[in-house]
Amino acid sequence: MVHLQRFAVLTDTRVVGVKGDGRNHDLVGAIRAVWTEDFMTCEYAPLSHRVLGRMSARIMAEVAGAGRVVYGIPPKLSGTV
C-alpha cells in the first residue's frame, strides 16, 4: 500500500522582507509531500498550484514569524520518513 504524507516545517533560515517602512527578517516555512510504501524510502508527491497556494497563504497568515514558504521537491529525501 502506498501512503501520502504531507508536512510543513518552520526552518531556521531567515529571509529579508519589507513591512510598512522597514525591513524585517522572518523565517522560511517549507512544505513537503511524499509517497512511501515502506516508510524508509520515498518520492516527492506533486501538489497542484491551487493546493500549494492555499497552504502558503494559511501558513503566512497563521504562523508568527513566517516570511516565505517554499515547496521542497528533492529527487531523494534525506533521512527516513
Chimera marker file (.cmm) of the C-alpha trace (Angstrom):
<marker_set name="trace">
<marker id="1" x="0.000" y="0.000" z="0.000" r="1" g="1" b="0" radius="0.5"/>
<marker id="2" x="1.302" y="3.453" z="-0.907" r="1" g="1" b="0" radius="0.5"/>
<marker id="3" x="0.907" y="6.255" z="1.640" r="1" g="1" b="0" radius="0.5"/>
<marker id="4" x="0.871" y="10.007" z="1.068" r="1" g="1" b="0" radius="0.5"/>
<marker id="5" x="2.403" y="12.166" z="3.776" r="1" g="1" b="0" radius="0.5"/>
<marker id="6" x="2.336" y="15.973" z="3.779" r="1" g="1" b="0" radius="0.5"/>
<marker id="7" x="4.074" y="18.126" z="6.315" r="1" g="1" b="0" radius="0.5"/>
<marker id="8" x="5.365" y="21.632" z="6.913" r="1" g="1" b="0" radius="0.5"/>
<marker id="9" x="8.267" y="22.894" z="8.983" r="1" g="1" b="0" radius="0.5"/>
<marker id="10" x="9.462" y="26.321" z="10.034" r="1" g="1" b="0" radius="0.5"/>
<marker id="11" x="13.182" y="26.393" z="9.257" r="1" g="1" b="0" radius="0.5"/>
<marker id="12" x="15.859" y="28.494" z="10.921" r="1" g="1" b="0" radius="0.5"/>
<marker id="13" x="16.665" y="30.160" z="7.589" r="1" g="1" b="0" radius="0.5"/>
<marker id="14" x="15.909" y="33.884" z="7.534" r="1" g="1" b="0" radius="0.5"/>
<marker id="15" x="14.687" y="36.000" z="4.621" r="1" g="1" b="0" radius="0.5"/>
<marker id="16" x="14.552" y="39.771" z="4.306" r="1" g="1" b="0" radius="0.5"/>
<marker id="17" x="11.195" y="41.352" z="3.682" r="1" g="1" b="0" radius="0.5"/>
<marker id="18" x="9.546" y="44.747" z="3.973" r="1" g="1" b="0" radius="0.5"/>
<marker id="19" x="6.634" y="45.559" z="6.254" r="1" g="1" b="0" radius="0.5"/>
<marker id="20" x="5.473" y="49.131" z="6.290" r="1" g="1" b="0" radius="0.5"/>
<marker id="21" x="8.542" y="51.373" z="6.077" r="1" g="1" b="0" radius="0.5"/>
<marker id="22" x="11.080" y="48.944" z="7.485" r="1" g="1" b="0" radius="0.5"/>
<marker id="23" x="12.874" y="45.711" z="6.794" r="1" g="1" b="0" radius="0.5"/>
<marker id="24" x="12.134" y="42.561" z="8.683" r="1" g="1" b="0" radius="0.5"/>
<marker id="25" x="13.972" y="39.248" z="8.917" r="1" g="1" b="0" radius="0.5"/>
<marker id="26" x="11.450" y="36.418" z="9.038" r="1" g="1" b="0" radius="0.5"/>
<marker id="27" x="11.760" y="32.650" z="8.796" r="1" g="1" b="0" radius="0.5"/>
<marker id="28" x="11.204" y="30.300" z="5.844" r="1" g="1" b="0" radius="0.5"/>
<marker id="29" x="8.446" y="27.713" z="6.046" r="1" g="1" b="0" radius="0.5"/>
<marker id="30" x="8.922" y="24.565" z="3.961" r="1" g="1" b="0" radius="0.5"/>
<marker id="31" x="6.244" y="22.210" z="2.627" r="1" g="1" b="0" radius="0.5"/>
<marker id="32" x="6.970" y="18.636" z="1.574" r="1" g="1" b="0" radius="0.5"/>
<marker id="33" x="4.688" y="15.921" z="0.275" r="1" g="1" b="0" radius="0.5"/>
<marker id="34" x="5.916" y="12.366" z="-0.292" r="1" g="1" b="0" radius="0.5"/>
<marker id="35" x="4.703" y="8.946" z="-1.406" r="1" g="1" b="0" radius="0.5"/>
<marker id="36" x="6.057" y="5.980" z="0.558" r="1" g="1" b="0" radius="0.5"/>
<marker id="37" x="5.449" y="2.254" z="0.735" r="1" g="1" b="0" radius="0.5"/>
<marker id="38" x="7.847" y="1.209" z="3.492" r="1" g="1" b="0" radius="0.5"/>
<marker id="39" x="8.344" y="4.456" z="5.493" r="1" g="1" b="0" radius="0.5"/>
<marker id="40" x="12.091" y="4.163" z="4.854" r="1" g="1" b="0" radius="0.5"/>
<marker id="41" x="12.245" y="5.491" z="1.291" r="1" g="1" b="0" radius="0.5"/>
<marker id="42" x="10.022" y="7.927" z="-0.544" r="1" g="1" b="0" radius="0.5"/>
<marker id="43" x="9.475" y="10.053" z="-3.624" r="1" g="1" b="0" radius="0.5"/>
<marker id="44" x="8.074" y="13.559" z="-3.699" r="1" g="1" b="0" radius="0.5"/>
<marker id="45" x="4.368" y="13.879" z="-4.456" r="1" g="1" b="0" radius="0.5"/>
<marker id="46" x="3.375" y="16.691" z="-6.801" r="1" g="1" b="0" radius="0.5"/>
<marker id="47" x="0.746" y="19.061" z="-5.420" r="1" g="1" b="0" radius="0.5"/>
<marker id="48" x="-1.376" y="21.393" z="-7.527" r="1" g="1" b="0" radius="0.5"/>
<marker id="49" x="-0.645" y="25.108" z="-7.588" r="1" g="1" b="0" radius="0.5"/>
<marker id="50" x="-4.086" y="25.689" z="-6.090" r="1" g="1" b="0" radius="0.5"/>
<marker id="51" x="-3.295" y="23.492" z="-3.060" r="1" g="1" b="0" radius="0.5"/>
<marker id="52" x="0.178" y="24.987" z="-2.650" r="1" g="1" b="0" radius="0.5"/>
<marker id="53" x="-1.291" y="28.493" z="-2.807" r="1" g="1" b="0" radius="0.5"/>
<marker id="54" x="-3.844" y="27.699" z="-0.119" r="1" g="1" b="0" radius="0.5"/>
<marker id="55" x="-1.218" y="26.095" z="2.120" r="1" g="1" b="0" radius="0.5"/>
<marker id="56" x="1.180" y="29.006" z="1.666" r="1" g="1" b="0" radius="0.5"/>
<marker id="57" x="-1.493" y="31.623" z="2.359" r="1" g="1" b="0" radius="0.5"/>
<marker id="58" x="-2.587" y="29.848" z="5.522" r="1" g="1" b="0" radius="0.5"/>
<marker id="59" x="0.971" y="29.432" z="6.820" r="1" g="1" b="0" radius="0.5"/>
<marker id="60" x="1.752" y="33.110" z="6.163" r="1" g="1" b="0" radius="0.5"/>
<marker id="61" x="-1.448" y="34.203" z="7.926" r="1" g="1" b="0" radius="0.5"/>
<marker id="62" x="-1.289" y="31.870" z="10.919" r="1" g="1" b="0" radius="0.5"/>
<marker id="63" x="2.390" y="31.238" z="11.717" r="1" g="1" b="0" radius="0.5"/>
<marker id="64" x="4.091" y="34.102" z="13.526" r="1" g="1" b="0" radius="0.5"/>
<marker id="65" x="7.488" y="34.840" z="12.024" r="1" g="1" b="0" radius="0.5"/>
<marker id="66" x="6.903" y="33.128" z="8.665" r="1" g="1" b="0" radius="0.5"/>
<marker id="67" x="8.115" y="35.388" z="5.859" r="1" g="1" b="0" radius="0.5"/>
<marker id="68" x="8.218" y="32.981" z="2.919" r="1" g="1" b="0" radius="0.5"/>
<marker id="69" x="7.023" y="29.465" z="2.089" r="1" g="1" b="0" radius="0.5"/>
<marker id="70" x="8.877" y="27.056" z="-0.203" r="1" g="1" b="0" radius="0.5"/>
<marker id="71" x="7.935" y="23.646" z="-1.621" r="1" g="1" b="0" radius="0.5"/>
<marker id="72" x="10.715" y="21.065" z="-1.399" r="1" g="1" b="0" radius="0.5"/>
<marker id="73" x="10.930" y="18.514" z="-4.211" r="1" g="1" b="0" radius="0.5"/>
<marker id="74" x="14.320" y="16.830" z="-3.928" r="1" g="1" b="0" radius="0.5"/>
<marker id="75" x="14.730" y="13.681" z="-6.029" r="1" g="1" b="0" radius="0.5"/>
<marker id="76" x="15.533" y="11.629" z="-2.910" r="1" g="1" b="0" radius="0.5"/>
<marker id="77" x="14.760" y="12.849" z="0.569" r="1" g="1" b="0" radius="0.5"/>
<marker id="78" x="17.454" y="12.552" z="3.180" r="1" g="1" b="0" radius="0.5"/>
<marker id="79" x="16.693" y="10.518" z="6.276" r="1" g="1" b="0" radius="0.5"/>
<marker id="80" x="13.762" y="8.237" z="6.838" r="1" g="1" b="0" radius="0.5"/>
<marker id="81" x="10.099" y="9.114" z="6.604" r="1" g="1" b="0" radius="0.5"/>
<link id1="1" id2="2" r="1" g="1" b="0" radius="0.2"/>
<link id1="2" id2="3" r="1" g="1" b="0" radius="0.2"/>
<link id1="3" id2="4" r="1" g="1" b="0" radius="0.2"/>
<link id1="4" id2="5" r="1" g="1" b="0" radius="0.2"/>
<link id1="5" id2="6" r="1" g="1" b="0" radius="0.2"/>
<link id1="6" id2="7" r="1" g="1" b="0" radius="0.2"/>
<link id1="7" id2="8" r="1" g="1" b="0" radius="0.2"/>
<link id1="8" id2="9" r="1" g="1" b="0" radius="0.2"/>
<link id1="9" id2="10" r="1" g="1" b="0" radius="0.2"/>
<link id1="10" id2="11" r="1" g="1" b="0" radius="0.2"/>
<link id1="11" id2="12" r="1" g="1" b="0" radius="0.2"/>
<link id1="12" id2="13" r="1" g="1" b="0" radius="0.2"/>
<link id1="13" id2="14" r="1" g="1" b="0" radius="0.2"/>
<link id1="14" id2="15" r="1" g="1" b="0" radius="0.2"/>
<link id1="15" id2="16" r="1" g="1" b="0" radius="0.2"/>
<link id1="16" id2="17" r="1" g="1" b="0" radius="0.2"/>
<link id1="17" id2="18" r="1" g="1" b="0" radius="0.2"/>
<link id1="18" id2="19" r="1" g="1" b="0" radius="0.2"/>
<link id1="19" id2="20" r="1" g="1" b="0" radius="0.2"/>
<link id1="20" id2="21" r="1" g="1" b="0" radius="0.2"/>
<link id1="21" id2="22" r="1" g="1" b="0" radius="0.2"/>
<link id1="22" id2="23" r="1" g="1" b="0" radius="0.2"/>
<link id1="23" id2="24" r="1" g="1" b="0" radius="0.2"/>
<link id1="24" id2="25" r="1" g="1" b="0" radius="0.2"/>
<link id1="25" id2="26" r="1" g="1" b="0" radius="0.2"/>
<link id1="26" id2="27" r="1" g="1" b="0" radius="0.2"/>
<link id1="27" id2="28" r="1" g="1" b="0" radius="0.2"/>
<link id1="28" id2="29" r="1" g="1" b="0" radius="0.2"/>
<link id1="29" id2="30" r="1" g="1" b="0" radius="0.2"/>
<link id1="30" id2="31" r="1" g="1" b="0" radius="0.2"/>
<link id1="31" id2="32" r="1" g="1" b="0" radius="0.2"/>
<link id1="32" id2="33" r="1" g="1" b="0" radius="0.2"/>
<link id1="33" id2="34" r="1" g="1" b="0" radius="0.2"/>
<link id1="34" id2="35" r="1" g="1" b="0" radius="0.2"/>
<link id1="35" id2="36" r="1" g="1" b="0" radius="0.2"/>
<link id1="36" id2="37" r="1" g="1" b="0" radius="0.2"/>
<link id1="37" id2="38" r="1" g="1" b="0" radius="0.2"/>
<link id1="38" id2="39" r="1" g="1" b="0" radius="0.2"/>
<link id1="39" id2="40" r="1" g="1" b="0" radius="0.2"/>
<link id1="40" id2="41" r="1" g="1" b="0" radius="0.2"/>
<link id1="41" id2="42" r="1" g="1" b="0" radius="0.2"/>
<link id1="42" id2="43" r="1" g="1" b="0" radius="0.2"/>
<link id1="43" id2="44" r="1" g="1" b="0" radius="0.2"/>
<link id1="44" id2="45" r="1" g="1" b="0" radius="0.2"/>
<link id1="45" id2="46" r="1" g="1" b="0" radius="0.2"/>
<link id1="46" id2="47" r="1" g="1" b="0" radius="0.2"/>
<link id1="47" id2="48" r="1" g="1" b="0" radius="0.2"/>
<link id1="48" id2="49" r="1" g="1" b="0" radius="0.2"/>
<link id1="49" id2="50" r="1" g="1" b="0" radius="0.2"/>
<link id1="50" id2="51" r="1" g="1" b="0" radius="0.2"/>
<link id1="51" id2="52" r="1" g="1" b="0" radius="0.2"/>
<link id1="52" id2="53" r="1" g="1" b="0" radius="0.2"/>
<link id1="53" id2="54" r="1" g="1" b="0" radius="0.2"/>
<link id1="54" id2="55" r="1" g="1" b="0" radius="0.2"/>
<link id1="55" id2="56" r="1" g="1" b="0" radius="0.2"/>
<link id1="56" id2="57" r="1" g="1" b="0" radius="0.2"/>
<link id1="57" id2="58" r="1" g="1" b="0" radius="0.2"/>
<link id1="58" id2="59" r="1" g="1" b="0" radius="0.2"/>
<link id1="59" id2="60" r="1" g="1" b="0" radius="0.2"/>
<link id1="60" id2="61" r="1" g="1" b="0" radius="0.2"/>
<link id1="61" id2="62" r="1" g="1" b="0" radius="0.2"/>
<link id1="62" id2="63" r="1" g="1" b="0" radius="0.2"/>
<link id1="63" id2="64" r="1" g="1" b="0" radius="0.2"/>
<link id1="64" id2="65" r="1" g="1" b="0" radius="0.2"/>
<link id1="65" id2="66" r="1" g="1" b="0" radius="0.2"/>
<link id1="66" id2="67" r="1" g="1" b="0" radius="0.2"/>
<link id1="67" id2="68" r="1" g="1" b="0" radius="0.2"/>
<link id1="68" id2="69" r="1" g="1" b="0" radius="0.2"/>
<link id1="69" id2="70" r="1" g="1" b="0" radius="0.2"/>
<link id1="70" id2="71" r="1" g="1" b="0" radius="0.2"/>
<link id1="71" id2="72" r="1" g="1" b="0" radius="0.2"/>
<link id1="72" id2="73" r="1" g="1" b="0" radius="0.2"/>
<link id1="73" id2="74" r="1" g="1" b="0" radius="0.2"/>
<link id1="74" id2="75" r="1" g="1" b="0" radius="0.2"/>
<link id1="75" id2="76" r="1" g="1" b="0" radius="0.2"/>
<link id1="76" id2="77" r="1" g="1" b="0" radius="0.2"/>
<link id1="77" id2="78" r="1" g="1" b="0" radius="0.2"/>
<link id1="78" id2="79" r="1" g="1" b="0" radius="0.2"/>
<link id1="79" id2="80" r="1" g="1" b="0" radius="0.2"/>
<link id1="80" id2="81" r="1" g="1" b="0" radius="0.2"/>
</marker_set>
